[in-house]
Amino acid sequence: MKKVFVASIDELVPRIGREVLIGEQKIAVYRLSDNQIKAIENVCPHKQGPLAEGIVSGEFVFCPLHDYKISLNDGIVQEPDEGCVRTFETVVEDNQVYVMVD
């Protein structure tokens, strides 16, 4: 696994996603209201909506296109909808946010 710097924690607005590009991979990074940092694939499995533009509520993001509710912990779309997105481990060191990638 490789640790890739994406932002300082202060650059991430709570409950607002930010898209980062690591190689060819589009990743949505979120700072939750409790300052946890989460990262998921930035493409909804339904109609490829940009999840970084979705509404964050607790530990979920709602796709901006069709309101799919996706867990920021495990990437699973909540019922009655189906699907999942890839999640990425995040690390915060000295106010710097990193995403772990293959």
C-alpha positions as CSV (number, residue, x, y, z in Angstrom):
1,M,0.0,0.0,0.0
2,K,1.1,3.5,-0.8
3,K,0.3,6.6,1.3
4,V,-0.7,9.6,-0.9
5,F,-1.1,13.1,0.4
6,V,-4.4,14.7,-0.5
7,A,-4.9,17.8,1.6
8,S,-4.3,19.3,5.0
9,I,-7.2,18.7,7.4
10,D,-8.0,22.4,7.5
11,E,-8.6,22.4,3.7
12,L,-11.4,19.9,4.0
13,V,-14.7,21.6,4.9
14,P,-16.7,19.4,7.3
15,R,-19.5,17.5,5.5
16,I,-18.4,18.7,2.0
17,G,-16.7,16.2,-0.3
18,R,-13.6,16.9,-2.3
19,E,-12.6,14.9,-5.4
20,V,-9.0,13.9,-5.7
21,L,-7.4,12.1,-8.6
22,I,-4.7,9.5,-7.7
23,G,-3.5,8.0,-10.9
24,E,-6.6,7.1,-12.8
25,Q,-8.7,6.6,-9.7
26,K,-11.3,9.3,-8.8
27,I,-11.7,9.4,-5.0
28,A,-14.1,11.4,-2.9
29,V,-12.6,12.5,0.5
30,Y,-14.8,13.8,3.3
31,R,-14.2,15.3,6.7
32,L,-17.2,14.4,8.9
33,S,-18.6,16.6,11.6
34,D,-16.7,14.7,14.2
35,N,-13.4,15.2,12.2
36,Q,-13.2,11.6,11.0
37,I,-11.8,11.5,7.5
38,K,-13.4,9.0,5.0
39,A,-12.5,8.2,1.4
40,I,-14.6,6.3,-1.2
41,E,-14.6,5.8,-4.9
42,N,-16.1,9.0,-6.4
43,V,-18.6,7.2,-8.8
44,C,-22.1,6.0,-7.7
45,P,-22.7,2.4,-8.9
46,H,-26.1,3.4,-10.2
47,K,-25.6,6.1,-12.8
48,Q,-22.0,7.1,-12.1
49,G,-22.9,10.2,-10.2
50,P,-20.1,12.2,-8.6
51,L,-20.3,11.3,-4.9
52,A,-18.0,14.2,-3.9
53,E,-20.9,16.4,-4.8
54,G,-23.4,14.5,-2.6
55,I,-25.0,15.5,0.7
56,V,-23.3,14.1,3.8
57,S,-25.4,13.0,6.7
58,G,-23.6,11.3,9.6
59,E,-21.5,8.5,8.1
60,F,-23.4,8.4,4.8
61,V,-23.4,10.3,1.5
62,F,-26.4,10.7,-0.8
63,C,-25.7,10.6,-4.5
64,P,-26.6,13.9,-6.1
65,L,-28.2,12.2,-9.1
66,H,-30.7,9.7,-7.6
67,D,-30.3,10.0,-3.9
68,Y,-28.7,6.6,-3.3
69,K,-27.5,6.4,0.3
70,I,-24.0,5.1,0.6
71,S,-22.1,4.2,3.7
72,L,-18.8,6.0,4.1
73,N,-17.5,3.2,6.3
74,D,-17.9,0.2,4.0
75,G,-19.2,1.6,0.7
76,I,-22.4,-0.4,0.7
77,V,-25.5,1.2,-0.8
78,Q,-28.4,1.1,1.6
79,E,-31.6,-0.8,0.9
80,P,-33.9,-0.8,-1.0
81,D,-31.2,0.2,-3.5
82,E,-28.2,-2.1,-4.2
83,G,-24.5,-1.8,-5.0
84,C,-21.3,-0.7,-3.5
85,V,-18.3,1.5,-4.0
86,R,-14.7,0.9,-3.0
87,T,-13.5,2.5,0.3
88,F,-10.0,3.6,1.0
89,E,-8.2,3.8,4.3
90,T,-7.2,7.3,5.4
91,V,-4.4,8.4,7.7
92,V,-4.0,11.8,9.4
93,E,-0.4,12.8,10.5
94,D,0.6,16.2,11.6
95,N,-2.6,17.8,10.2
96,Q,-1.9,16.1,6.8
97,V,-4.5,13.8,5.2
98,Y,-3.3,10.7,3.3
99,V,-5.2,8.1,1.3
100,M,-3.9,4.6,1.2
101,V,-3.9,3.1,-2.4
102,D,-2.6,0.0,-4.1
